[in-house]
Amino acid sequence: MDTEPHGEPAAAPDTGLLRARWRATATAAGAPADRDPAPYADRLLAAWAEPQRRYHTTAHLADVLTRIDVLAAHAADPAAVELAAWFHDAVYRPDRSENEERSAALAERALPELGVGAARTAEVARLVRLTVTHDPAPGDTNGEVLCDADLAVLAGGPDAYAAYAAAVRAEYGFVPEDAFRAGRAAVLRQLLALPRLFRTPYGAAHWEAPARRNLAAELAGLGAGE
């Protein structure tokens, strides 16, 4: 059964639930009991709530975590994937190009402080950097889960997808309309040209077709055609 949500975008997430989830994830990732994960959750949630964000918000974080729940059985290391979700847009400035690298570097600093082992920390940072391209190598099940969860917004129902597109436009409010339309059309064409948007079996079965319909419709609405 298709369990992913459709329709209107979710309301602002319960930060108490997110903090509890962070604590559980840190424990699953090997953080020792004498390290308090709460300050890290507070700093990450504050970053995700920065005022320049319209799409890359705590609602997006919560949505990615929900999608990971659907896909978790496919991952070799679900705890690493969840940590990567928390960090993947922790540094975000819409006018900068090094957000993923700076987010990965933040994970490389914070996770050892929290007591997460070196190998898992390196995997988290690798996964964060992978969100630059969303192009995991064959057999990279952790990467497939994170990238599919991050892109699942493309497969939402009409209202949810329209809200997503509007939020992206709002984040780039400093870009003139003609320039935004040209840049957005280029992104949409690039996505549509990919042989596969989703790499997990679930994502391919449930999200690929609606995502392509949404992308094509948005591109047509920009007056850019395919």
N, C-alpha and C positions, 0 to 999 in steps of 0.2 A: 504494500500500500504506500502511496505517496504521502509522506508525513511532513514535507516541508511546507512552511506557512505561505499563504497567498493573501491577496487583498491589501487592506490598508497597512501602512508601516506600523511597526510596534510602537507603543508608547515608550517614553523614557524609561530605561531599565532601572530596576531596584538596585542601588549601589550596595546595599547590605548583602543582597544575594551574590553580587559580583565579588564582594570582599570574601564572603564565605567560600566561593568557588576558588578564588585565588589561593586561599589558605589550603584547601584540599589539593589543588594542583601542585603547590609548592611541596607539600608533604609527599605526594606521589612521585615527585621529581627527585626526592632524596634530601630535601632540606632538613637538617637536624632539628630536633625538638627545642633546642636552646636558642634557635634563631627565630625571632618574631617576624613573620612575613607581613604583618599589618602595615608598617610604614612603607613598604614597597608598593602594596596595593594602593595606599593613599596617594603616593607620588604618581603612579601610573594613571589612576582615575582622574587626578587633577590634570595630567597632560591630555588625556582623551577629552576633557571638558573645556579645553582652551577656546577662547571666543572666536578665533578665526575659522573654526571648524563648523561645517554645515552637514557634510556627509560622514567624514572620518571622526565620528563621535562615539560616546559610550554606547549608543544604540547600535552602531556598526560593530563594535567590539562584541556586544552581547549577541548579535545576530551571527557573527562568525563562530562564536563558541557554541551556539545552538546547532549550527550546521556541522561543526566538528562532532557533536554528539551523534548525529545521524551517520557520520562516516567513520567513527573512531575505530571500528573493528578492522578497517582496511589499513590502519597505520601500524608501523612497527613499534613506534614509541609515542603513544598518545599524549603522555605528559609533556614531551618535548614540543609536540604540535600545539598543545594548549598554551604553553609558555610563549611560543612563537606568535600565537594569535595576540596575546597581551602586548607583545613588544612591536608587532609588525608596523604599526603606524603611531607608535608612542611619540616619535618626533615627526611632526607634520607641519610644514609651511607650504601652502599651495604655490608660492612663487619660487620654490627651491627644488633642486633636482637630486639632492643627496639625502632625502629623508630616510630611505631604507638603510643606507649605510650608517647614518647616525643612530637610527633605531637599533640596528644590530650591535653597534658599538656600546650603546646603553645596556643592552642585554649582557654583553661581555664584561661590563663592569659590575652590574648589579647582581647577577646570578652567583658568581663566586662569593660575594659578600653574604648572600643568603645561604650559602653552603651547598649549592648545587654543584655536582662534579664537573670536572673539566670536559669530559667527552660530551655530556648532555648540554652543557653550555655552548660548546662549539656547534653542536647540531642545531640548537635554537638559533644561534646567529646565522648559520647557513640558511636555515629556513626563512628567516626574515629577509635576507638578501635575495632569496629566490623570488620574493614577491615583486621584484623589479620587472621580471619577465613573465612570471606565471608559467614557466616552461620546464617542469621537472623532467629529469631524465627517466627513461623507461626503468621500472622497478623501484623508483624512489617513492615508496608508498607514503612516507611522511610528507614529502613535498606535494604529492598528489592530493592528499587530504587538505592541507593548508590552502593550496591554491584553489581547489574546488570550493572550499568553504568561503574563501574571500570573494570569488566570482559568482557565488550563488545568487547574489542580489540581482544579477542580470536576468534570472529566470522568474522573477516575481510576477504577480498578477498585474493587470494594467494600472491600477491605482498605485500600487507599491512601486512599480517601475517608474511611473511618472514622478512620484515623490523623490525617488533616487536621482533621476535626471535633473530635477529642479534643484536638489541639494548640491549636486556637482556644479551646476551653473552658479549657484550662490557662492560656493567656495572660490570660484574664479570671477567674482564680481568686479575685480579690478581690470579684467580683460575686456576690451571693446567687443561689441556683439559680433561684428564681422570676423574678427580674429578668432573669437571663441568658436563660432560655427565652423570655421575652416579647420581649426585644431581638433575639435570634437569629431568632425566627420572623418578626419584622418585616423583617429583612434578607433572609431567604429569600423571603418574599412579594414584596419589591421586585425581587429578581433574577428570579423567575419571571414577573413582570408585564412584563419587558422584551420587546419584540418580537424582539430578537436578543441573545444573550449574546456571540456571537463575530462579528467583522466580516470577518476574512480568509476567502478561499474555503476554505482548509484547515481553519480552525477551525470554520466553519459545517458543513462536510461530516463532520468527524471528532469534534468535541467537543460540539456543541450538544445532540444527543439524549442522550448519556450524562450530561452535566451536568444537564440538566433532570430526568432520572430520579433522580439523586442528590439534588438539591435537594428534589424532591417527597418522596422517601423520608425525608430528614432532617426535613422539616417535619412529616410524619405522625408520625415518632417522637417529636417534641416534644409530641404531643397537640394540635397546633394546627390540623391539617387544612389545606386549601388555600382 
